[in-house]
Amino acid sequence: MTTTRTTIKTVTFTHPFALRGMDAERPAGTYVVETDEELIEPLSFAAYRRIATWIRLPQQAGPDGGAQTALIDPDELNEALGPVERADPAAPASPSST
């Protein structure tokens, strides 16, 4: 039996974006991203391997507008977020060169 875990985080896009696996460009905003990982066994310490990354897309207006979850490439997600959105808010700011 394989042990899996799911981590959930929110990401915020400051500009419209599109990723492979999505049916259309999406507006700027905050989205939920889920990452599924499986435990690598047998090791003397816990280590996980990413097996899937999903983004939850809000319901679209119109008669066919159901909620959607799209399987995405996490590297493509980071690239689409860009350096500002990708930055860790807990990380110390780099010194300014004045």
C-alpha positions as CSV (number, residue, x, y, z in Angstrom):
1,M,0.0,0.0,0.0
2,T,1.4,3.4,-1.0
3,T,1.2,6.3,1.3
4,T,0.1,9.6,-0.4
5,R,-0.3,13.1,0.9
6,T,-2.0,16.2,-0.6
7,T,-0.8,19.7,0.0
8,I,-3.0,22.7,-0.7
9,K,-1.9,26.2,-1.3
10,T,-3.2,29.4,-2.9
11,V,-1.5,31.3,-5.6
12,T,-2.3,34.8,-6.9
13,F,-1.8,35.9,-10.5
14,T,-1.6,39.6,-11.1
15,H,-2.3,39.1,-14.8
16,P,-4.4,36.8,-17.0
17,F,-2.8,33.4,-17.6
18,A,-3.2,30.1,-19.4
19,L,-1.6,26.7,-18.7
20,R,-1.6,23.5,-20.6
21,G,-4.5,21.4,-19.4
22,M,-6.9,24.4,-19.1
23,D,-9.6,25.1,-21.6
24,A,-9.1,28.9,-21.8
25,E,-7.1,31.9,-20.5
26,R,-8.2,32.7,-16.9
27,P,-8.3,36.2,-15.3
28,A,-5.9,37.5,-12.7
29,G,-6.9,36.4,-9.2
30,T,-6.3,33.8,-6.5
31,Y,-6.5,30.1,-7.2
32,V,-6.2,26.9,-5.2
33,V,-3.4,24.5,-6.2
34,E,-3.3,20.9,-4.9
35,T,-0.2,18.7,-5.1
36,D,-0.3,14.9,-4.6
37,E,2.8,13.2,-3.5
38,E,3.6,9.6,-2.7
39,L,6.0,8.3,0.0
40,I,9.3,6.8,-1.4
41,E,9.9,3.6,0.3
42,P,12.0,2.1,1.8
43,L,14.2,4.9,3.2
44,S,15.4,5.6,6.7
45,F,13.7,9.0,6.5
46,A,10.5,10.3,5.0
47,A,10.8,11.5,1.4
48,Y,8.0,12.2,-1.1
49,R,7.8,12.2,-4.9
50,R,5.3,14.6,-6.6
51,I,2.8,12.6,-8.7
52,A,0.3,15.3,-9.8
53,T,-0.5,19.0,-9.5
54,W,-4.0,20.3,-10.0
55,I,-5.4,23.8,-10.1
56,R,-9.0,24.6,-9.2
57,L,-10.7,26.9,-11.6
58,P,-13.9,28.8,-10.6
59,Q,-17.1,28.2,-12.3
60,Q,-17.5,30.0,-15.6
61,A,-20.6,32.0,-16.5
62,G,-23.0,30.5,-19.0
63,P,-25.0,27.3,-19.3
64,D,-22.0,25.0,-19.5
65,G,-20.2,26.7,-16.6
66,G,-19.3,24.0,-14.2
67,A,-16.3,24.1,-11.8
68,Q,-13.2,22.6,-13.3
69,T,-10.0,21.1,-11.9
70,A,-7.1,20.9,-14.4
71,L,-4.0,18.8,-14.2
72,I,-1.0,21.1,-14.7
73,D,2.8,21.1,-14.8
74,P,4.2,22.7,-11.6
75,D,7.2,24.2,-13.5
76,E,4.9,25.8,-16.0
77,L,2.8,27.2,-13.1
78,N,5.9,28.7,-11.5
79,E,6.9,30.3,-14.8
80,A,3.4,31.7,-15.3
81,L,3.4,33.2,-11.8
82,G,6.6,35.1,-12.5
83,P,9.2,36.3,-10.0
84,V,6.9,38.6,-8.0
85,E,4.2,36.1,-7.3
86,R,6.6,33.2,-6.9
87,A,8.6,34.9,-4.2
88,D,8.3,33.6,-0.7
89,P,6.7,36.3,1.5
90,A,8.5,34.9,4.6
91,A,11.9,35.3,2.9
92,P,14.0,38.3,3.9
93,A,14.2,41.1,1.4
94,S,17.4,41.5,-0.4
95,P,19.5,44.5,0.6
96,S,19.0,47.5,-1.6
97,S,22.0,49.0,-3.5
98,T,21.8,52.7,-2.7
